[in-house]
Amino acid sequence: MGKARKEHASREALPRLVIADDDPVVRSVLIEQLKHDFECVAEASDADQAIAAVATYDPAVVILDVDMPAGGAIHATRQICAQSPGTAVVILSIDETWADVIDLMNTGAMTYLRKGVDEPTLVHDLKAAIEAHGRRNHRVGERPVGSSAWSTAFAGDG
């Protein structure tokens, strides 16, 4: 198999990712940090674009900023969880208002990370969110998606 074909095959094996943040610099930094471990299939600058991108590209995970135009992460999380149940929602923000964190986790987000987290932690936590989301969806018949999100989101955080 030629080098280009191997690279293409390995890119296909990477989990698909959508990044939604209203700051283009943040999006660019995240793409650069994650390009070796995820295939960034789309970027969005507001909640409605994020919802549309997830519906179009069916990623394994979407990163949402809390404060974006068009309803922010709370609107996007509700819609994505309802319309694209196979996609793990990860919140990445500078804001750590506990009420927001609790609302987002109860809405279906898998975890909440602070902006500026180092690259290895970000990669690890995104992969852990995908895995935990898969386990949660597998058990969807046992309990509603979004319930007990705290225990699911932080399982395996060693």
Secondary structure, DSSP 8 states (H G I E B T S, - for coil): --HHHHHHHHHHHS-EEEEE-S-HHHHHHHHHHHTTT-EEEEEESSHHHHHHHHHHH--SEEEE-SS-TTTHHHHHHHHHHHH-TTSEEEEEES---HHHHHHHHHHT--EEEETT--HHHHHHHHHHHHHHHHHHHHTTTTS-TTTTHHHHHTTT--
